[in-house]
């Protein structure tokens, strides 16, 4: 895939993180949130320890790699050590590898079908959080994030009971596949592939031309994304030794 499209995908994810951070701050979620750009790099900060996984640097390419060290020295990090996510095979000097990730990207074709109906926000949040089995700042952050007006919310029901939830955001023609979860007693029945298909159909119907998601190697999401036609671009996470 064209490197420019990969950067477009990463930039859309970054803008989405910026909106989520603003919503979290307004909702009183613990910590401080910030998203900014530095010499082509994309930085996200969350200071609460429970939300440390949000603090990242992306947009790393051979051209922007020399700027990483200067960005990491910025006092704006408030003592938080972010994870730098770089393409596989591009080492980040001074940092140690900390596992792999995937950036999943797929082109979308126009579709005439109308977008599916969206779920009630409160029911959606109840199912999403129960599926993730989270609480505290993480649940508060996810709640604020998925109350954003731009988030499309999808539910799957079985026998009239909602069993799985998944989010979608469309940003400048890029469909960002957000959080998705299934209640513990209903996993392994194809709920997430169904919700993935519905979200892609909705995105195509609204004119999106590119879809993006993130996943960790070995997770069920990887197989689902591959079956749905996504190209998985391997990324390496780097942190301070």
N, C-alpha and C positions, 0 to 999 in steps of 0.2 A: 504494500500500500504506500501511496505517496507520503513522504515524511511531512509534507504540509498538512495533509489530512490528519495525521497523528497529532500534530501540534494543535490543529483545530479542535480535536477531541479533548486533548488535555486542557486547552483553554476553556472549553465549555464546562468541564468538570470544575475548574478553578472558579469560574463565575458562579456556578451553583454553590460551591462552598462558601463564597463570600456572602451570598444571599442567606444561606443557612446560619452563618455566624451572626449576621445582623438580626435575624429573627430570634436566635438564641439569646443575644444580649437584651433585646426588648422584652423577652419572656422571663428574664431574671435567672437564666441558667448560670450556674457558678463559673467563675473564671472570666477571662478577657479573650475576645475573639478579634482576629484581624486577617485580612487577605490582601496581598499587594504583589506588584511586579517589580523585578529588579534586573535590569539588563537582559531581559528575555526570560528570566526565571520566574516561576510562579510559586509564591510562598503563602502558606496558611498557618496561622497560629491559634492554638487553644491552650490556655494556661492551666486549667484544672487537670490534676493528674489522671482522673478517670477518663478524660477526653484526649489524652496524649496522642492517641492514634491519629487524630486529625491534623497534628502539626507536621507538615510535609513541605518539601521543595520538589517541584516537578518542572517540566519544560527543559529538562537537561538534554543537551545535544553536544556534539563535539565543539560547536561554536560557543555555546554558553557555559561549558564546563569550567573554563578559567575563572568565571565569575562566582562560582559556588563558594569558594573559600571566603571571599569578601562578604557575601551575603550572610554566611554563618557567623561571621564576627560582628554582625550588626547588633547593637544593644536592644533593638526592638524585640528580640526573642525573649526578653525578660527571664533569662536563665533556662528556658526550655530548649532541649536539644531536639531539633526536628529530624525526621527521617527523609533522606534524599533518595528519590526514586529515579533511577537512570536506566536507559536501555541496556539490555544484557550485552556484555562485552565492552562496556565503557566504564572502567574503574573510576572511583571518585577519590582523589588523593587525600590522605589523612583520615579517611573513614574506613570502617570495617563492614564487610557484607553482613546483612541481617535478614536473609531469606529472599524468596522470589515472589513476584506478583505478576498479574496479567493485566494488560490494557486490551480490552476486547472491542473491536470496531467492525462495523458492517455498513455497507452502503444500502440505502433504501430506495425502492422504486415507487413512483406515485401510485396511489390507490384511490379508486373512486368511492370506496365504502365509507359510510359515516362512522365517526369514532364511537366506540361502545359507551354505554352509560357509565358514569363514575359513581363510586361508592360514597355513602355518608361518611363524613370525616370522623365522627366519634366512633362509629363501628369499625372503620378502617384502622384507627389508632389502637383500639382495644385489641384487635386481632394481630396487628403488626408487632406490638410490644410483647404480647403474650407469646408469639412465635419466637421472638428473639430471647425471651426470658431475661430481660434486663430491667434494671431499676436505677434509682439515683440520678446523677447527672447525665448518664447516657440516655435514659428514658426521657428525661426532660429535654435534652438536646433533640432527640428524634421527634418528640412531640412538636416542638417549635418548628423544626425543619419541615415536617409534613403538614403543618397548618398553613404554609405559604400558599397564597392564591394561585401561583403558577404550577403547583404540584397537581398532577392528575392521580387519582386514587382508584385502584382496582381491587376488587374482592372476588374470591371464588367460594361458592357455597356447595355444600353437600347435604342433601335432604333438608334444605332450607336453613342450614346452619353455616355461617361464614367460617371457613377453615384456613384460608390463606389470603395474604395481602401483598400488594406490590405497588411501588410508586413510579411515576414517570414525569420528567420535566423536559420541555422543549425550549431550547435556547438558540435563537438565530439559525434555525434549520437543523440543529443537532438534537437528537433524542437521547436524553440521559436516563438510563435505567437505574433507578434508585433502589432503596432498601426493599427487600422482599423476604417474607417469612411464612412458614406454615406451622400450624398448631401441632404439638408433639405427637398427638394420637393419629394424625392424618398424613404424616410424611411418607414419602415413597410411593405415592399414588398418582404422580404426574401433575400435581397442582401447579408447581412453578413453571414447567414447560408450557402449560396452558396460559398462565398469566403472562409469560414472556411473549407468546404469540399474540395475545390480545393487545399488549402494549405496542408491539411493533406495527400491528395493523392500525392502531389509533395514531401512531406517529406518522406513518405513511399517509394516512387520510388527511392529516393536518399539514402536509407538505414538507415534513422533515426529509432530508436526503442522506443523513448519516446517523447511526446509532452507536452509542458508546456505553460500556460498563466496565467495572473493575472486578477482579476475582483473584482468589488465592489458589495456587496450585493444589490439586487434590480435593478441592471443594466440589460439592454437587453442581455448583453454578458453572464450573468449567465445562463439564459435559453438556449441560443444557445450552450454553452459549455456542459451543461447537456445532451441536445438532441444528441450532437455529441459523447457522451460516455465518457466524462471527469469525473473524481472524483474530487469533490470540497472539499478542505481541508481548514477549517476555520482558519483564523489568526486574532489576535488582534493587533491593532496598539497602541503603547504606546509613550507618549511624556512627557516632563517636565510639571508639574502642572502649 
